[in-house]
Amino acid sequence: MKTNRRSGRAAPPPLSRLPGGNVRVRADQRDAALELAVAALGFIATESDELSRFLALTGIDPSSIRTAAKEPGFLGGVLAYIAGNERTLLAFAAHAGVAPEEIEKARIILAGTDWERDTP
């Protein structure tokens, strides 16, 4: 089993699919996703350029971040922000010692659903 270089913990097991495209998430997967999202928020907070960009794009006030972090969906939004810019994604993935794909998997877990792009 692959381990995280930084924490030494085992990587979360793959997601299992339920009929209809829904994703079954185990408690350990959700905990790992939350841990990664909290690390992403910390990464943003320590990088002044990223923090400025994050605040500007989200419209959140710096004093409200702690409160917002307790809201469902906020940490998934943090991972969506990280994944939305390739430079940020690669920098955070290297910082966290995870493959960039793991960030999207964690975002999906926190969102509670799988996202599929609508194509014409």
Summary of the structure (lengths in Angstrom):
residues: 120
radius of gyration: 14.6
end to end distance: 39.2
largest distance: 43.6
contacts: 303
relative contact order: 0.18
helix: 62%
strand: 5%
